Structures are given as C-alpha cells and as structure tokens.
Amino acid sequence: MPPLFSIIIPVYNGEETLEQAIKSAALQTLDSDQYEILAIDDGSADSTYELLVNLEQGMENLRVLKNPENCGLGKTRNIGIYEAMGEYITFLDADDRLMPRALELAYRHMNDTVEYDVLYGNIRKIDTDNFTLGERSREGMFNNKEKFFTGYYAYFSQASFYNKKFLIENKILFTEGVFYEDICFMASCVLKAKNTKHIDVYIYLYTVNTKNSITSSLNRKKVKDAFFVYHTLYEYFHLTNNNIEYWITSCKCYINFMVISKIRPCRSALRQILLQQALECISQYDEFKLCSFDNTLFSFDPPKKSFLRHQITKHAIDTLAYGAIIFVAEADYHIRAMAAIARQLQKLGEKTLVLDVTYSPLLIVPRPLPEDEIENYSDVPVTTIDTDVTASAYLTAKAYVCAIDWGAFQNDVSIMQQHHIPTFALYEGICDDNNREAHKRFLPYRNAEHLLAPGGYYRELYGSKRTEVIGLPLIQELYRRPAKDAPEHPVAVINCNFTYSVLENKRDEFLKTAVAACKAAGIDFVVSRHVADKGDLGEICADSRSIYACLADGTLLISRFSTVILEALAMGRPCVYHNPHGERFEKFTEPLGAFAISHSVDSLASEIRKILADKPTAEKVRANAEKFLHVHANILSEIPADVLGAEAIKRIIDADADNFAKRIQAVTIHHSSAYAPVKKAKTEEGVGVIWAYLKNVFSFPVRCATSRIRSKTYMPMSNCSQARFPHRWWP
C-alpha cells in the first residue's frame, strides 16, 4: 500500500545539517508506514551521499536517490515530485526541520469528502542556535490573492502538503537552473488550487544561516535570476489570461525587497553594479513602465534592526536559566506537580525555574492555571513564556524537566540531550504506555533520559536503570485527605474522556451504554466532560463543575481508561471501569480488587446494583484500592512524591557536576565577545543589570518588551522585581 505522504529532501553538500533534518522527519508522530522520506543527493562533493546510504540502512521508510551531477534545487525538487509515491508531497530543506506533529496535524485536517489540493501550515524562523527569529501565520494565503502577491506571505514552498495529482495535472513545477525557484511554483499553486485548508500551527522550522545568507553572497547572477523568474511568471500570466496586475504588484514588491534587504547592504562598488542590473531587468516590460511607481525606489533607507528586543529577551531568559533546573509545564496540573518538586529542590539549595507554556499555539487545548491559584505559587519562580524561547536559551541550565516527552516539545528534549544536559520526564498520570489505540505510532516517555514514574509498575516497563519511582502527587494528596462518605442520594458520575483522536469514534457507544445502565439500575447520573473532549453529546448535558466537585457529591464513578479512576479511588468513591468498546490497556485489566469491570449495559447495571446494595464507606473503598493505588501511584510511601522527585533530580545533577562545568565553559566561549558584559551580568542574578548595560551602549532607549503584550510572572525575581517576560517577543 503506497504511503499517504512523501517528504522530499533535496540536499547538496549538507553533511553538517542533513542528519538533523532526517531525524526530524523520522520522528514524526504519524505511523511510519504512512509516509516515506525521499532524500535526493544533488551531486554533492562531500560525504553527503555516504551519510544518506548509512541512514537508509537503518530506516525502512527512507529512500535515497542521487543525481549524477549538480542540477540545482529546482530540478532536484521536480525529480522528487515525479519519484514520490505518496498522495501528498511536502518539501524539507537539509538545514531545516519539521515539527514532530507536522504530518499528524495534516492527517487530522484531511476530510473524507473533500480532496484538498494543498494543506498548509505556518513557518517559524530560527537561527543556527535554534533560537526563534520570527514567525507569521499564513492563514488566508490561498484565499487572498491580492495580499499574496504583495509578498506578505513570502514564496515559501515549505510547510505545505501538495496533492501530487494536483501538481501533475496542472504541470506545476519548480523553475530549473536558477535561484528563487519557489516564486513561479507558489504563484501557480495559489492561482490554480481550488480546495485548500490552513493548519494554524507552526509545523516547520526554517533555519536562517546569517553567516552564509544571500545578502553576504549576493552577486549579478542572483539578481539576474530573480528577474528571470519574474519574466517566467510574466509569461505565465499572459498565457493563462490571469490578471496582470497581480504580476505588477508582485514584481514591484520584490524589487523593493531586493533593494532594501539585499542590494543596499552590499559594499558600495557591488551595489552600483547590482542596481544597474535591476534597472536593466525591469526596463523590458511595457506594463511595468506604464504603471504608477514610486520614484524613490532606489533611495530607501536600510531597514532598522528588529532583533534587539529579541536578543534582550534571550539573554534575560539565559540569566534566569543559568545554573537552574528548568521545568516546562504544558497544563495547569503540570504546574501544580512541578512547583511542588521545585520547592523541595530549593530546600536542597538548587535554583529552579518553572516555565509556563500553557498558552502555546503548539498545544491542541490550552489549559492555563486559574487566576485564583496564582498566589499559591508566590514562593516558586513560575514564568509565563511562549515557545519562541526554545531550548537553546536554556543551555546554561543544570537539568530539563518536562511532562510527556513527545509531541509539541519533543524537539527541546532533543536539543538538551545534544548538549549533554540531563533530561527528565515527569509521568503525569495514566496513559497508554504502548500506544495501542492511537492511529499513530509514537511512544511516550522514551525520549528523556530519566523518568520520574508514579509507581513500581513502571520500572519493568520503562527500564529500571532510568526509572525513579516517586508517585503521583495529586493522588497522594487526595488519599491523605480525611475520607468523606458519599451523600445519601445516589448519583453516578459518568466520565466522558475521549480526546486527542484516540477512540473518539467510540464515544457514542460508551455514553449510550453507560446512560442505559444507570437507567436500568435506577440511579441518577451526571456527565463530567474532559476539557479536551469536543465531541457531540447529543441531548446529554455535561456538568460544568470540575470532576472533583462531581465526585464529592457523587456515589460512584463510571469511566473508561483514565487517571480519574485513580483520583476517585483516592477520594473513596467506588468505580466501574466500563469498556464496551474493547480498549486494550493492560494496567486496568488487573484491578487487584480496587474496582469492577463491565463490557455491556447488563454487566454495568449489575455492578451498579452491587455497589448500591453494599453501600461501601469511603474508608472501605480506599482499603480495597490500596494495593492498586500503591502499584500505580506509590501512595504507601512515607516520603511524599515531591520530596522523592527532588532527591532523584538532585542526585543525578550532582553526578553530572563536572559535565555542567564544561558546558558552562563551552557556552561562554561560544557567545560573542560583544556580549561579555552581559555574560558577566549573569552571575549577578537578575536581568535589570542587562537592560541597564544595553541602555548605556545604544543611543536609543530600550524598553521592557511587555508594554504592548500580555504576560505574567508569578514570582518577582530578586534584583528584578519589575521584570516581566512576554508571551510573544516580536512587535
């Protein structure tokens, strides 16, 4: 069966960056048999081809082709289009990376009733240190042609998924033998595509190599090629009877772009040659000469530097991260668990920093900490940031702790490991450890070096050498609270938790059978719905209260595979694991006397009647569930989970002390000498010193980057009580 996607990677002399690009393609969360990686060596003079051949031997879905001689990027991509076996094609440059969920998101956005010509996502620009330079949503790129031809979206062919049949039938290919081969390709796609869909997530990391950029290597050929491509586009407009005003608009904007950002920065002698070349190129078009045009075309001032605020923020975060243990929290309950461990690490003399990324666009469902809880963490440095601050800003940290280590932030884990920084995954609750039910084959908790696990059950599953058993803080807290019996009026709490494309098509079967069983047993019920469950419940109204409030007023819980079962048992509420749809989770098939299991309306109704007849107290429920809760949440440990987690992290970073010293030395050498005062300021703990230094160096005032942007810092840092870190760093 042919794959659904083909990732085409053209490469020429890319031995230094190629492996990173291939790895980003190989680590896609979509099942590997759903896509192929087609790498084409364009006659490289280095060891690129040998590297590709070696990689091909260990990857079933990697195909390697080789051009006998260097043909250029345009022709190599065209070869890839014809050779691709996938229904949809996407392009990846050898020095760029795909986000781990790029293909998965494209797959989710497909529709059985509509065959899309193009699906397209957003691009994030990064530098060679993996730090974000900027990003822009491409929403509307295929719908607003007027805006597209102003150059607003740029002519990037990456971060899009093209239907191969659409490209072949419309003869849409790249211009061969020239630079700027994307222009005609993207213009043709925009004009020809009828069914398109935007994926409003950043799925592509575009590396800007400032040392080898087109500005520093601009020459007569590149200027000539730019206008040759526009001449090709001009002919296309005439042949297809498209509005020539699109071409005029695009050409004017691109000439302005060439002059402002490419030609003007060149040395004086070369600038005059290139300006003359540009004038010669545009003089041949009557339409262009007749249209109104700004006479100041070649007298624009160079653009102002826009990276200053970005650099300030980067060094400010560097300051906070220096020698710290970094926690990255993607949800409110991550903050609660991580802050508890951070407190214990502070008692052990370690510096900590909890980064709140709950507002990140990379997350499917934002789950920020409620405003009324913020004061609970006034003693822990919890800083709200966006994912623009990548792991490259934490390279002076002692350790990196995340929750689940795949998906949106898997790339950060990889970056930290490349720099030999200890990485930890904090097991966040009950999950499908072997990913049996998802349509994509990603495995959780396999990427980080160390796992902070909830119970002994996970030692054998994840490897005893890398697994530190600490427990689940929330379950331990609920278990240690005074037990409260259920109210006299019996009420069943039905937990509706079908999320993230896992068994979502089984929601109706679960709910219908659960409701029918409650009616058959003669018990009232309420439905508590997970925040990420977006399915249609029909006539059933979900209770707006939290699951904990529902359980406090309820008699028993009916749930599919979920952490909520552990939480209910810890609160002293009897549970029935209801599985009419055939879930395959080993850990719940052996309840050890903690709960009942049902597979149908009759069996569930029978279990409900037994619970109502027995009327178990909260203490009895806890006693019956003690063994199961200890195996999966370590509840019998005399030492709390936060203390065990802190001690495990402390023990590992102490053993890594020598490597940490070497990393600090390497990072210090790597930084430019221009930032020497900034590096010195790091040891003074606080970013106020950095801002004061920059104000003295630059002739214009430096503002805090948050004056126009939402942000919040839960704890004022010492020496920088006014510091606030923005949600986004660009103006």
N, C-alpha and C positions, 0 to 999 in steps of 0.2 A: 504494500500500500504506500503510495507516494506521501511525502511529508506535507504538512499544511504550510509551513514557512521555509524559506531559504534565506539564510543570512550570507550575503555576498561580501567578502573581504578582499579587495584588491590591495596588493602590497608590493612596494618597491624599496629595497634596502631598508627593511623595517625590523631588523633583528633585535633592536633595543626595546621596542614597544609592542611588537607583534604578540608575544605570549600573553601580555596583559589583555589585549583585545580578544584573543581567542578564549581566554579564561572567562571573560565577561559573557561571551556567547555560550560557553559550555555550562555556565552556572545559572542559566535561565530556569525559572521555576516551572516552566511548562515541561511536560513529559518529553524526554529526549527523542523519542521516536516520532514526535510531532513536528520536528524541524531538522534541517540539515545546515551545516556550516560549510560554505563553499569558499575556500581560500585560493586566490589566484596570484601566483608569483609572477610579476611583470618583468622578467629578465633581470632579477637582482644581481648585483655584483658582490654582495656579501653572503653571509651564511643563512639568509632567509629561507631558501628552499630546503636546505638540510633540516632546519628547525621545524618547518612545516611537516616534513616527512616523519620526523620523530614524534611530533604531536599526533599525527594521523594514526600511528600505530596504537596509541592508547585511547582513541576516541572513535566510537562506532559511527557517529553522525558527522564526522569531519571528512570532507573530500578536498583533495589538493590538485590543482592544475598549475601548469607552468607555461608562460609564453616563451617562445624561443628567443625573442629579443624584446627590448623595452618598447612597448606600444603606447604608453600613456594611460592616464586614469580613465579617460572617456572610453577608449576601445576595450580596456580590460573590464570595465563595468558592463559594457554591451555583451562581451563574451559571457559574463556571469548571468545576464538576463536570459540568453539562449540556452545556457547549460543548466540553469536552475530547474530542479524537479518540483519545488514547492508551488502551491497555488498562489501564495503571496510572497513577494520579494521585498527584502529590506537591505539597506547598504550600511556597512560598518567600516570606517577607515581604520588602518592598522595602528594609529596612535590614539584612537578614541575608545569608548567603552559603552556598552549597553547596560542600562539599569537591570537588575536581576528579574524584575517583573514585567519587562517590556513586552515579550511575546504573550505572556499570560493575560496582560491587560488588553492586547489586541484581540486575543481569542475571546475574551469576555464580551467585547464590544461587537462581535460579529452577530449577525441576525440570520436565522434560517430562511427567512422570507425575502431578504434583500442581499444581493450580491454587490458588495462595495467595490468601487474602482480603486479607491485609496482610503486607508485609515491613517491618521497622522497624529503624532503627539508633540510634546514640547521638548526644547533643547536647552540644556544648561551648559554654559561655557565655563571651563575650568582652566587653570594654569598647569604647568608641569609638576607643581607641588600638590595637585588635587584640590586647590582652593578655588572657590567659585568666583568668577569674574562678572557674571551677569546671566540673566535669563529672561525670556519673554514668552508669554503664551502665544501659540499660533492659531488660536481659535478664530474661525472665520476665514482662514487663508484661501480656501477653495470656493468660498461663497461671495467674497467681496473682491472682485477682480480689480476695481479701481484702486483699492488700498494695496492689493498685492503688487501691482505694477509700479507703485511708488517706492518699492524696495523695503516697505515696512517689515515684512516677514523674512527678508533675505532669501536667497535662492539656494537654500539647503535641501539637498535630496535625501539627507539622512532623517532619522526619526519618523519615517513614513513606511507604510506597508502597501505595496503596489500589487494589484491583481495582475499576474503575468499575462493573462488573456487580454486584459485591457491594454497593456503596453504593446503587445504584438499586433493586435488588430488595428491599433491606431498608429503603428510604426513610430512609437515614441522611444527614441534612443538618445544617448549622450553624443555631443559633438566630439569628434575624434581629432587627436593631434594638437589640441590647444589647451591652454588654461581656461578656467571659468566654464568648464563643460556643463555645469549644472543649470546654467541660465536657460538655454533652449529646452532642456528636459523638463524643468519645473514649469516653465511658461506653457509648454504643450500640455502637461498634465492638468494645470489649472483651467485651461481653455477647453479641454476635451472631457474631463471627468464629470459624470452626471451624479453618481451616488458616492458621496464621501461622508466620513464621520471623524469628528475630532475626539481624541483621547486627552482630556485636560490634566495630564500628569507629565512630569519631566522624565522621559524614558531614555534619553541619550546624553552622554557626557562628551562634549566636544572640546578637545584639548587645543588651546591656543599656545603655540610654541613661540614665545616672544623673541627668542634668540634667532630663530630661523623663519620668521614670518615673511610674508610677501613684501612688507614695507622695506625690510632690510635687504631684500634681494630683487627689488623691482628693476626691470630693465625694459628695453624697447620692445622685445618680443611679447612680454606680458601686457604692455599697453596695447600693442597691435592686436594681440589675441582677444583682448576684451572687446574691441570694436569689431573684430571679425565675427565674434559670436553674436554681437548685436546686428551685424549685417545679415547673418543667417536667420536670426529672429525676424528681421525686417522682411525678408523674402517669404518667410512662413506666413506672416500676417497678410501679405498680398495674395498668396496662393489660396489661403483659406477664407479670404474676404472678412477677416476679423477687423474690429475697429482699430485703425492705425493709430488712434490717439493713445491706446494702451502702450504701443511701442514708443511713441514720442515721450510719454510720461516716464516710462522705464529708462529710456536712454538718457534723458535729462538727469534723472536722479542718480543714475550710475556714474555719469560723467562727474557730477558734483562729488560723489563718493570718492572717485578716483583722485580728483584734485585735492580734496580736503584731507583724506586719510592716507593716501598712497603717494601722490606726487609731491605735495608741498613739504612733507618731512624730509625728502631726499636732499642731498647736498646740492648746492647752487647750480653747478655745471650740468649735472644729470637732470635737474628739474627743468631747465630750459629745453633740453632735448625732448623730454617726455611731454612737456606741454605742447611743443610743436607737433609731435606725433599725434597727440589727441586732436588738435585742430585739423590736421590733415584727414583724420579718420571721419570726422563728422561733416566735413565740407561737401561730401559727395551726395548727401541726401537732401533733395529739394524740400520734402515735407519738414525736415528738421530746420532748414534755413527759413522757411516761411512761418513757422510757429513762433509765438512770443517767447522771448528768452531773457533771462537775467544777464545784463551786460557785465555784472561783477563776477561772472562765473570763475574766472581765474584769479580773483583777488580776495578769496575768502581767507579769514584768519585761521590758523591751525586750531583744531578743537581743544577745548580746555581739558585738563586731566580730570578724569572722573573716578580714579582709583583711590584717591586719598582717604575718603571716608571708609572705603573697603579695607585699606591697609590698617587704619586705626583700629577698626573692629577686630581684625585678625590678631593684632598684637595685644589688644585688650583681652581677648579670649585666651591667647597664649599666656598672658600674665596669670589669669585665674587658674589655668590648667597646669602651670609649672609645678611639678612635684606632687600633683593631686591625683586622686583616684577618681576617674570620670565615670559617672553613671548616666546612661541615656534612657530617659523614661518616655515611652510612646503612649501611655494611657494614665489615667488618674490612679489606678491601683498599682501601677509600677512606681509612681512617685511615693505612695504610702510605704511600700515594701523597701524601696531603695533608700528613702530618707531614714528609716529605722536602722538599716545597716550603716549608713553614713554617720549617724550619731555615735554608734559603737566604735567606728574607726577613729572618730575624733577623740574619743576617750583613750584610744591606744596611741594617740599622738600623730595621727595621719591627717593630711589635708584632703578634703573631699569637695566635689562639685557635682551637683545633680543637674543635668541639662534637660529641661522640659521641652520636648519637641512635639507635644500633643496637637499643635496647630499645623503641623507639616502637611503640605499638599500631597506628599507621598503616601499618606495614610488613607485607607479607604473610609474609615469613620473616625473623625476627631473625637477624643474623649478627654477633654481637659479637666483639671482639678476644679471642683466647685469653688466659687469665690469665698464662701464661708469657711472653707477648710484651709485657706492660705495661711492664716495666723498660726495654725498648728505646726508650721514648719519654719517659724521665725528663727530657730536656732540652727537651721541647716541651710547652707548655700544652695538654693534652688533657683536657677536662672532660666527664663523662657527665651529660647532662641528658635531659629528656623534651621532647616537642614542645609542652608547656604554655608554654615560653618561646618565644613567637613572634617574628617578625622585628621587631615593634615594640620589643622590648628591645634591638635592635642598631642603633638609629638614629644612634648616635654612632660607628659603625664606618666605616672607610675603604673597605672593599670586602666583598663577599659572594661566597664560592666554594662551589658545590655540585657534585655529580656530575651525574647525569642530571637535567634541569631540567623534568621533567613529573611528574605523579603526586602523591605524598604532600606534597611540599614546594614544589610549583609556586606556591602562594599566597604563600609567603615571598619568592620571587623577584619576584613582582608588587609586594608591599609595598615591597621595597627599591628597585625601579625608580620607584615613585610618589614616593619621597623622593630620587630622583636619586643613589642610591648605586650605583657600578659593580658589576655582577654578572658572574660568570664561571661557566661550566660546564666541568668537568674531564672530558673524554671518558674513560670508564672502561674501555673495551675494545671488542671487536667488537659491533656492534649493527645492527639493521635500521633503517638511516637513513631509509628512506621508508615503514617500517611496512607492508610489502606483505602480510605473512602474518597479522597480528593482525586480530581481528574488530572492533576499534575504531580510529578514525582519529586517533590522537594522533601527533605528530611530535616526536622527541627533539631536544634541543639547538637549539631555535628560540626559546626564551623568554629566556634570558640574553643580555645584550648582547655578551659576548665568549666565544669558545670556545677552550679550550686543547686543541688537536687532536693526535692521535697521529702524523700523517704528512701529506705533501703531497697525498695522495689527497683529503683533506677540504677543501682550500682552495676548489676549484671547487664542491664540493657544498654547502658552508655559507656561501660568500661570503668572498672574500679579505680584505675590509676588517675583518671581525670575527673572523677565524680566526688564532690564533697557533699555529704548529706547534712542539710541544715533544717529542713522543714518548710512548711508554708506559714508565714507569719499570720496571715488573716485567719486561717483555720485554727491555729494555736490560740489566737486571741479569742475567737468565738467559743472555743472549747473551755477556756479558763473562766469565762463569764459565768455568773450564777445561772443555773438552769431554770427556765420558766416553762411551766406546762402550757399546753395549748388551751385557748378559750373553750368554753363548754359547747358552743355551737360549732359543729364540724364543718370545715371548709377545706377543700382540696386546692392546692396551688399547682397549676399546670405551667411548667417552664417551657416556653417556646423559644428555642435557641437553634435556629438553622441559619448559619451565617457563612460568609466568605466563600460562597459557591460550593460548599460541602453539603451534599444530601438535601439541598434546598427543594428539590422536586419531591421530597418525602414529607414535607411539612404538613400538607393537607391530610395525608394518611395518619400521621401521628396525632394531629389535633382532633380529627373526626373520631378516631377510636378512643382517645382519652376522654373527650366530652361524652361520648356514648356510654363509656364505662361508669363515669360519675353519675349519669342519669340512672343507669341500671342499678347502681349501688345506693341511690337515694341520698347523695351528698351534694351540697352546693359547691361551686368551684369558681375560681378566678384564674385568669391567664396573665402571667407575668412574661413580658417580652424583652428579649435581649436588645440592647441599643442598636446593634448592627443587623438585627433581623428586620428586613424590609419587605417581607412577603405579605400578601393579601390574606388577612384573617377572616374575610367574609363578614358574616354577621356577628362574629365574636368580638367583643370589645376588650382590649388589653387594659389591665390595671396600670394606672400611671405611676403608682408608688414603686419604690425600689424593691428588689426581690427580698431583701432582708425585712422590710416592713410587711410584705405579704406573708412571709414565713412566720413572723412574730404573731400575726393574727390568724394563721392557718393551722390546720390539724395535721396535714401530711403533704408530701411533695410527690408529684408525678413528673418525671423528667427523662429526656433522652440523655445520652452521654454528655456530661457537663461537670464542671467544678462545683456547680450549685448543689449537687448531691452531697459533696463533702461539707459544704457550708451548712446545709440543712441538718445533716447528722451531728455536726459540731454544736448546733443550736438545740439539738434534742428533738428534732422533728423526724418521724419515720418517713421512709422514702420507698418509692417503687420505680425501678429502672424500667421504663416502658419502651420496648423495642419491637414494634410490629413491622418495621421496615428492614430488619436484618443488618443492623450495624455490626461491624467486626472489630471490637475493642477488647483485647484480652484482659485488661486490668479490671473491667467491670463484669466479666464472666465468673469471677471468683470473689463474691462479696464478703466471704468469711463471716456470714451471719449478720452483716450490717444492714442489708436491705433486701427486698424481694425483687424478682424479675418477672415481667409479663411480656407476652407477644401478641395478644389479641384483646378484643373487648371483653370476652368472658373471663380470661385469666386476670386482667387488670381489675375488673369488677370484683372478682373473688378475693384478690389481695386487699382491696379497699375495705371490703366487709370484715376481713380478719383484723385489720388494724382498728376499725371502729369497735369491734367486739372486744378486743384486748385492752383498749384504752391505755396504751403504754405511756408512762410518765417520761418527761424529758431526761431524767437521770437513767432510766432503763434503756432508752434509745441510745444514749451515749455509751453506756456499758456494753451493749450489744455491738456497737460500731467501733469500740476502742481498738481492736486489733487491725481492722481495715484502715482506720484513720492513722494509726501509727505507721503502717506499711507505706502509706501514700502521703503522709503529712508530718510524721515524726512527732506526734503530739505527746508521747510519753517521755520525751527528752526533758531532763531537768534544766537544761540550758536552752534559752529561747533561740529561735531561728536567727534573729538579727545578730545576736552575740556570736553564734556559730559561724554565720556568714562573714562577719567582720574578722573573726580569728582566722578563718581559712584564707581570706584575701591577704591579711597581714602576713601570715606565714609564707605565702607564695611570693609576695613582693619583697620580703626580707631576703629570701633566697635569690632574688633577681637584682639585688642591690648593685652588684658590680656591673651588670649589663645596663642598669639605669644610668650609672655614672658615665659609661661610654656613650650612651645615646645622647645625653645632655651635651657632652663634648662635641659629638658629631653635628648635632643641630646647631650649636653655637658657631662652629666653623662654617657650616652651610650658609648661615644668614649673611647678607651683605654687610660690609663694614659700615655702610651708611646708617645702619640701624644699631650701631654699637651702643649709643646712649639708651636706646630702647631696651636692648638686652640687659644692660646694667639695671634698668628700672625694674626688670622682672624680679630681682632679688629683694626689692623694697616692698613687694606685695601691695599691689594697687595700680589702677590704671590712670589715676589722676596725675601721676608723675609723667606718664607718657604723653598725655594731652598737653600738659604744661610745656614739655620739651618741644612738641610739634608747633605749638603757638609761637615759640621763640624762633624756630627755624624758618617757618614760612611767613611771608609778608602779609598773607590774608588770614582772617580769623578761622579757627577750627571749631566747629560746633559739635555738640553731642549729637549723634546720629538719630536720636529718637524724637526730635522735636515735632516731626510730622508722622511718626509711625507708632502703632500700638506696641507696647512692650510692658513687661513687668518683671521685677526682680523681687523675690520673696524675702531675701535677707540682705540688708546693706552690708557690703564688704568693708573690712577695716581700711581706713585711709581713702575710701572712695564711696562714701555714703550716698553721693548723688549719682553714682554710675547707674546707667540703665542700658540694657542691651536690646537692640531692635529685633523685631520679628523678621524684617527684611532689611537688607543693607543698602539697597540702591535707592536713589531719589524717587 
